Amino acid sequence: MKIAIASPPMPASVKEGLQQVEFLIQEAANQQAEIICFPESYIPGYPAEEFGVEASSPEKMRLALDEVCAMAAANSIAIIMPMDWYTVGGVLNVAHVISKTGEVLGYQTKNQLDPSEDSIWIPGTERHIFEVNGVKFGITICHEGFRYPESVRWAARNDAKIVFHPHCTGSNIQGVELTEWGSKDNPYYEKAIMLRAMENTIYFASSNYAFRYPDSASCVIAPDGTCIAHETYGKTGVIIADIDPDSATGLLARRFKSQLYI
């Protein structure tokens, strides 16, 4: 399977975000990617004070999802689109999965919120496995993928060959300009990304924003922990990686003895 991982800028509005989505989808489709993943909460944008993103609403999110579905069908590419989603209980942080024909296959919720997010979203309660072109995958969103590795192990133990990881780490106004992926001097995030693949023997594909001062780069990690593709820090674009689902055996995840931790 050929996958694409997007690194877009933080959108100032829903309209601007959808314009970036369309541009990067077309770029991925032109390179024959079968699926593309965007960063956490890309529509309307991550709601940190620094970014000043447009407020979401049920109507805006429904219309935005309809537009992304149309883009999927027009470009014949599956899409993982993270966004706000309104429910009776409150607003969820989700990642919608859309087929190449524009059908919504479902969504994964962010179940382990960062403490700073408790006043923004409500936590989800379920995990799901999705399938595109015969390849099963899971999704873990930002904080839960970095600090709750159980979310990835669950997917691996349920036949996922790859786990996609939409996230948001970094800033446009302060920080360090990173230069080398995985450097010992970098923040811990890229090391955690590498470990999620190694400790489960699956692929792990992580999508971050194109910040001026990112704490991690969008990347794809092989089941042995090798970084097979990563974006240039701060660059808007997509990275493309060919993955071999047969090499994602899930061996280490399957050997986990859950009965020892009850």
Secondary structure as UniProt FT lines:
FT   STRAND          2..7
FT   HELIX           14..30
FT   TURN            31..32
FT   STRAND          35..37
FT   TURN            40..42
FT   TURN            49..51
FT   HELIX           58..75
FT   STRAND          78..87
FT   TURN            88..89
FT   STRAND          90..98
FT   TURN            100..101
FT   STRAND          104..109
FT   HELIX           115..117
FT   TURN            118..120
FT   STRAND          130..132
FT   TURN            133..134
FT   STRAND          135..139
FT   HELIX           143..147
FT   HELIX           150..157
FT   TURN            158..159
FT   STRAND          162..166
FT   STRAND          170..171
FT   TURN            181..182
FT   TURN            184..185
FT   HELIX           189..198
FT   TURN            199..201
FT   STRAND          203..207
FT   STRAND          213..214
FT   STRAND          219..221
FT   TURN            223..224
FT   STRAND          227..230
FT   TURN            233..234
FT   STRAND          237..242
FT   HELIX           245..247
FT   HELIX           251..254
FT   HELIX           258..261
//
